[in-house]
Each structure stands twice: as C-alpha cells, then as structure tokens.
C-alpha cells in the first residue's frame, strides 16, 4: 500500500551536475576573467561569457534537468516575472549592468542551491520553496541602490532608505551663509613663468539667471594645469619629481573636503583650482583654494544629469584661458565665467543650438581653447568665439 508520505516523494531524480557546472563557470567568467585581463577588455569578455553561461543554465533546466515539465515551465516563467517586477520597482540608480552583472547571476546561484538542497524533498515542498527562492533572490534588490562603480568595474551598493553621499553633502551645506564678494590680495603664481594669478574672493554664489556682467580685468597668470590632461593634453607634469617610495616617505594629507558628484577633474592656476560638480538640482562650476580647500566661488545652473552606471553630475573638466573659466555641463550648457569671481560672461545651450539630444552618458567633452575659439564636442564639433 502506498503511504501519503511516499506519494509526495519527488517523481524523478534531478540531473544536477550540468546546472552546477554552468553556474560555476558563470561566476568564474563574471568575476575571474577580469582578474586575468585587466581593464574594460577583461570586464567586457567576462560579462559576455557569463551571459553565455546563463543561456546554458536555462537550456539545462528546460531540457536536461529531469524536472517535471510543470516545474521547468513555471520556473522559467517566474524568472521572467520576478526579474521584470524587480526592474520596474528598482531604485533609479539600478540599470542594465546591475541586471546582467548581478541580479541574473545571483538568481542562477540561488536557484541551483535550491535545487541541490531540495532534491530529495517531496514535490509539494520543492515547488513552494522554488517560488520563495526566486522571489527572494530577485526581491532583495529592491532594498538597495547603486552608489557607483569603481575603477575595477565593481558596483558599490547602499541601503535604499539611507541618505546618499550627495544628500549628506546637501544637508551639511544647506545652511551655509553666502558671503558678498570683497577684494582680496593677489596670490603669486607658481608656474615656470612667474606671473600674477587670478585674485581670490571669499565664497559666493552666482546664478545663471543673473544678468551678464562685465568681466574683471583678466588675470595674466599662465595656468599650471589649464584643463583636461594639462597644458599639452598628454597628462604629463614636467619639471616635477615625485617620490615613489611611499612606504619610506608616504604622502601626507594636507586637507580634505567633500564635493558633489561628477566626473570632472581640475584645472589649476596659482592657488586656485576649478572643477564641476552636482549639487541636487544644480550643476555647479566651483573654485577652491588649492592651499586650504576653502571654497572661493561657485556658479550654478538649474540642470541635473544622472545615469546609473556613472552616477550624477557633469562629465567635463573646465578650461582656463585669459582669466576666464570655460565649462561644459553634462546636459549641454557651455559657460564662460570670470576666473576671479565666477561672474557669468556668456552662456550657450549647445544641445538646443545644435538640436542634439543629450546622450545616454551625457555630454562629456572638456572645452579646448585655441586662440579666440572655444571647441567642444556635441553632435560633431561646436565652436564659439571667446567674445561672442
């Protein structure tokens, strides 16, 4: 006589070893290939290989697992529904890289662990736990956000309900007073050809809506680092020797201050350095003292750019020329500002003037100044006279 317990026993023994091998190779490809092949090439090959092993995993489950057909079809259907629902409800920072590089491999790993752990349990128990495993493996991603990707192409995550670094910065600076500009002594430049650098003024804010003002007398300092990758755009600092034995003489931190997100590097002239950053709904061109890190001035435009892989903020580096700062924002705003005060001299909306849609990755060109012409890349090349 058949007992109720034996009637509930699994109908067939699952063939698990192909699935286990597929998931193992998936993770070796996803995380191991880039360890052997550094850079974007290794990352790309690893992602492509892992995607291939996901296909192998699905083929195994659908045709060679020996599971009951109701389990095979319902599992694949639930994969699609759970991943689709997680995608719709995800935090805005989570995008395709998260789905392909983390969520799907994690789901495959959870599923094969379920299959091994429940292979001898009754069908009813196996099917209930299968549904729970798929929903849990996908649903856990609803509790996190992506805080960016580091140089090794590894994503960093934080709890969805906690404040992001940008939100913490906005909270810290929300009540800082705005000081009216006053005259300040000229700071000597430290370039190979000594000259006066731009005058320094205390922190002040200028808005894009303000009426353009006549620029102050242009500073004549030759910037040490006038823009993206330096004077010759080759990333080389000449006439400087750096001690490379950091174990014997480690570099000492002089100062540290938080800034808004962005991919802009710095342009430097004398004791002033210039960059771009995102502050909430404002895209900011900012000037700081190189010696202390103290803010000197900041210019704000009502513009925000965000994409999940690289985060928020402008992408380009400002350029210095003849006492002016030229900055190109991620949404296509090109500004010419007085280097001493941040006062706007002129502005162009390059995206609107060229009828160009903002790229998925944002406008990322750093201005190039040649003579009296400013050049940026939009949809093709966009040039502006320095004194339009």
C-alpha positions in Angstrom: 0.0 0.0 0.0 1.3 3.5 -0.8 1.6 5.9 2.1 0.8 9.6 1.8 4.5 10.3 2.5 5.7 8.2 -0.3 3.1 9.6 -2.7 4.6 13.0 -2.1 8.2 11.9 -2.8 10.0 13.5 -5.8 8.8 11.9 -9.0 12.3 11.8 -10.6 15.8 12.4 -9.5 17.1 15.7 -10.9 20.2 15.7 -13.1 22.1 18.5 -11.2 25.7 18.3 -12.3 25.3 20.3 -15.6 23.5 23.1 -13.8 26.2 23.2 -11.1 28.9 23.4 -13.7 27.1 26.1 -15.7 26.7 28.3 -12.6 30.3 27.7 -11.5 31.6 28.7 -15.0 29.2 31.7 -15.0 30.8 33.1 -11.8 34.3 32.2 -13.0 33.7 34.1 -16.2 31.9 37.0 -14.5 34.4 37.7 -11.8 37.6 35.7 -12.8 38.2 36.8 -16.3 38.8 40.5 -15.5 41.2 39.4 -12.8 43.3 37.8 -15.6 42.6 40.5 -18.2 42.6 43.9 -16.5 40.6 46.9 -17.7 37.5 47.3 -19.8 38.5 44.4 -22.1 38.5 41.9 -19.3 35.3 43.2 -17.9 33.6 43.0 -21.3 34.8 39.5 -22.0 33.7 38.4 -18.6 30.3 39.8 -18.9 29.8 38.2 -22.4 31.0 34.9 -21.1 28.7 35.0 -18.1 25.7 35.8 -20.3 26.5 32.7 -22.4 26.6 30.5 -19.3 23.2 31.9 -18.2 21.8 30.6 -21.6 23.5 27.2 -20.9 21.9 27.2 -17.4 18.4 27.8 -18.9 18.9 25.2 -21.5 19.9 22.7 -18.8 16.8 23.4 -16.7 14.4 23.4 -19.6 15.6 20.2 -21.4 18.1 18.2 -19.4 17.2 18.7 -15.7 14.7 15.8 -15.5 12.4 18.0 -13.5 8.6 17.7 -14.1 7.5 19.9 -17.0 5.3 21.9 -14.7 8.4 22.8 -12.7 10.5 23.6 -15.7 8.0 25.9 -17.4 6.8 27.6 -14.2 10.3 28.3 -13.0 11.3 30.0 -16.3 8.1 31.9 -16.4 8.6 33.0 -12.8 12.2 34.1 -13.6 10.8 36.5 -16.2 8.0 37.8 -14.0 10.2 38.3 -10.9 13.1 40.0 -12.8 10.6 42.2 -14.7 8.8 43.2 -11.4 12.2 44.0 -9.8 13.2 46.1 -12.8 10.0 48.1 -12.6 10.3 48.7 -8.9 14.1 49.2 -8.7 15.8 52.3 -7.4 16.7 54.8 -10.2 20.4 54.1 -9.8 20.0 50.4 -10.8 20.3 49.8 -14.5 21.3 47.2 -17.1 24.7 46.5 -15.7 23.1 45.6 -12.4 20.6 43.3 -14.0 23.0 41.5 -16.2 26.0 41.5 -13.9 24.5 40.9 -10.5 20.7 40.2 -10.4 20.7 37.4 -13.0 23.9 35.6 -11.8 22.6 35.9 -8.3 19.3 34.3 -9.3 21.0 31.4 -11.0 23.2 30.8 -7.9 20.2 30.9 -5.6 18.2 28.5 -7.9 20.9 25.9 -8.1 21.4 26.0 -4.3 17.6 25.4 -4.0 17.8 22.5 -6.5 20.6 20.8 -4.6 19.1 21.4 -1.1 15.6 20.1 -2.0 16.4 17.3 -4.4 15.1 14.6 -2.0 12.1 16.6 -0.6 8.5 16.0 -1.6 7.3 17.7 -4.8 4.9 20.0 -2.9 7.7 21.3 -0.6 10.1 21.7 -3.5 7.7 23.7 -5.6 6.7 26.0 -2.7 10.4 26.7 -1.8 11.2 27.1 -5.5 8.8 30.0 -5.8 10.1 31.5 -2.5 13.7 31.2 -3.7 13.1 33.0 -7.0 11.0 35.8 -5.4 13.6 36.3 -2.6 16.6 36.3 -4.9 15.0 39.0 -7.1 13.2 40.9 -4.3 16.3 41.5 -2.2 17.5 44.0 -4.8 14.5 46.3 -4.1 16.2 47.2 -0.8 19.4 48.6 -2.2 20.6 51.3 -4.5 23.8 51.5 -6.6 26.4 54.1 -5.3 28.6 53.9 -8.4 31.2 51.7 -10.0 34.9 51.8 -9.0 37.8 51.7 -11.4 37.8 47.8 -11.3 34.2 47.9 -12.6 32.8 46.7 -9.3 29.5 48.2 -8.3 29.1 49.6 -4.8 25.7 49.4 -3.1 23.9 51.1 -0.2 20.6 50.7 1.5 17.9 52.3 -0.5 16.4 54.3 2.5 19.7 55.8 3.7 21.0 59.2 2.5 23.4 59.1 -0.4 26.8 60.9 -0.1 25.3 63.7 -2.3 22.3 64.0 0.0 24.5 64.2 3.1 26.6 66.9 1.4 23.5 68.9 0.6 22.3 68.6 4.2 25.7 69.8 5.5 25.8 72.8 3.2 22.2 73.8 3.3 22.6 76.5 6.0 26.0 77.8 5.0 25.8 81.6 4.6 26.5 83.3 1.3 29.2 86.0 1.6 29.3 89.0 -0.6 32.5 89.3 -2.7 35.2 91.5 -1.4 38.7 92.4 -2.7 41.4 90.1 -1.8 45.2 90.3 -2.3 46.7 88.8 -5.4 48.4 85.4 -4.9 51.7 84.8 -6.6 51.7 82.1 -9.2 54.0 79.1 -9.0 54.3 78.5 -12.7 57.6 78.1 -14.6 56.9 81.7 -16.0 56.1 83.7 -12.8 53.0 85.9 -13.1 50.1 87.0 -11.0 47.3 84.6 -10.7 43.6 85.5 -10.5 42.5 87.4 -7.5 40.8 85.4 -4.8 37.4 86.3 -3.4 35.5 84.7 -0.5 32.8 82.1 -1.2 30.0 83.5 -3.2 27.2 82.2 -5.4 26.3 83.3 -8.9 23.1 82.2 -10.7 22.8 81.6 -14.4 19.7 83.8 -14.4 21.7 86.8 -13.3 22.3 89.4 -15.9 25.8 89.0 -17.5 28.3 91.4 -16.0 31.4 92.9 -17.5 34.4 90.7 -16.6 37.1 92.0 -14.3 40.5 92.7 -15.8 41.7 89.3 -17.0 44.4 87.7 -14.8 47.6 87.2 -16.7 48.8 84.1 -14.9 49.9 81.2 -17.0 47.9 78.3 -15.5 49.9 75.3 -14.3 47.2 73.0 -15.4 44.8 74.8 -17.7 42.4 72.0 -18.4 41.8 68.4 -19.2 45.1 66.4 -19.1 47.3 69.5 -18.7 48.9 72.1 -21.0 49.7 69.7 -23.8 46.7 67.4 -23.2 49.1 64.5 -22.6 48.6 64.1 -18.8 52.3 64.8 -18.1 53.6 67.2 -15.4 57.0 68.4 -16.5 59.8 69.7 -14.2 58.5 67.7 -11.1 59.9 64.6 -9.5 57.6 62.6 -7.2 59.0 60.3 -4.5 57.7 56.9 -5.4 58.7 55.0 -2.2 55.6 55.7 -0.3 56.5 53.1 2.3 59.5 55.2 3.3 58.0 58.6 2.7 54.3 58.4 2.4 52.3 61.4 1.2 50.8 63.5 3.9 47.2 64.7 3.7 47.1 68.5 3.7 43.3 69.0 3.7 40.1 67.2 2.8 36.6 68.4 2.0 33.5 66.8 0.4 32.3 67.9 -3.0 29.4 67.0 -5.1 29.4 64.0 -7.5 30.7 64.3 -11.1 33.5 63.1 -13.4 35.2 66.4 -13.8 38.9 66.7 -12.9 40.6 70.0 -12.0 42.1 73.0 -13.8 44.7 74.9 -11.7 46.2 78.4 -11.8 48.2 79.6 -8.8 46.4 78.9 -5.6 43.0 78.4 -7.3 41.6 75.2 -8.7 38.4 74.8 -10.7 36.1 71.8 -11.2 32.4 70.9 -11.9 30.1 69.0 -9.6 26.4 68.3 -9.0 24.6 69.8 -6.0 21.0 68.5 -6.0 19.2 70.1 -8.9 22.1 72.5 -9.6 25.0 71.8 -11.9 27.9 73.7 -10.3 31.2 75.2 -11.6 33.3 75.6 -8.4 36.5 77.3 -7.5 38.5 76.3 -4.4 41.8 77.4 -2.8 44.5 74.8 -3.6 46.3 75.5 -0.4 43.4 75.1 2.0 40.5 73.6 0.1 38.3 76.6 1.1 35.6 77.5 -1.4 36.2 80.7 -3.3 33.1 80.9 -5.6 30.5 78.7 -7.3 28.3 79.2 -10.3 25.1 77.3 -10.6 22.8 76.3 -13.4 19.4 74.6 -12.9 20.3 71.4 -14.6 20.8 67.8 -13.4 22.2 64.8 -15.2 22.2 61.2 -13.9 22.8 57.8 -15.3 23.0 54.7 -13.3 26.4 53.4 -14.1 28.4 56.6 -13.6 26.0 58.4 -11.3 25.1 62.1 -11.2 27.0 65.2 -12.3 28.9 66.8 -15.1 31.5 64.9 -17.1 33.8 67.5 -18.5 36.8 69.4 -17.0 36.9 73.2 -17.1 39.4 75.0 -19.2 41.3 78.2 -18.2 42.3 80.9 -20.7 43.0 84.7 -20.3 41.4 85.0 -16.9 38.3 83.0 -17.8 36.9 79.6 -17.0 35.1 77.7 -19.8 32.9 74.8 -18.6 30.7 72.4 -20.5 28.0 70.6 -18.5 26.5 67.2 -19.0 23.2 68.5 -20.3 24.9 70.8 -22.9 25.3 74.1 -21.1 28.6 75.9 -22.1 29.6 78.8 -19.8 32.3 81.4 -19.9 32.9 82.7 -16.3 35.3 85.2 -14.8 38.0 83.2 -13.1 38.3 85.6 -10.2 34.6 85.9 -9.2 32.7 83.3 -11.1 30.6 86.1 -12.8 29.0 84.9 -16.0 30.3 86.4 -19.2 28.3 84.4 -21.7 26.5 81.1 -21.9 25.3 78.8 -24.7 22.9 75.8 -24.6 24.8 73.7 -27.1 22.2 70.9 -27.0 19.5 73.3 -28.1 21.6 75.2 -30.6 22.7 72.0 -32.4 19.3 70.3 -31.9 21.2 67.4 -30.2 19.6 65.1 -27.7 21.6 64.6 -24.6 23.5 61.2 -25.0 22.8 58.4 -22.6 26.2 59.0 -21.0 25.8 62.8 -21.0 27.9 65.4 -22.8 31.4 64.6 -21.7 33.6 67.0 -23.7 36.1 69.2 -22.0 36.5 72.6 -23.7 39.5 73.2 -25.8 40.6 76.9 -26.2 42.6 77.7 -29.3 43.3 81.4 -29.8 39.9 83.1 -29.5 37.9 80.0 -30.2 36.3 77.5 -27.7 35.7 74.0 -29.1 33.5 71.3 -27.5 32.1 68.0 -28.9 28.4 67.7 -29.2 26.9 66.1 -32.3 30.0 66.8 -34.2 32.1 69.9 -33.2 30.6 73.0 -31.8 32.8 76.2 -31.8 32.3 79.5 -30.1 34.2 82.7 -30.3 35.6 83.6 -26.9 33.9 87.0 -27.1 30.6 86.3 -28.9 
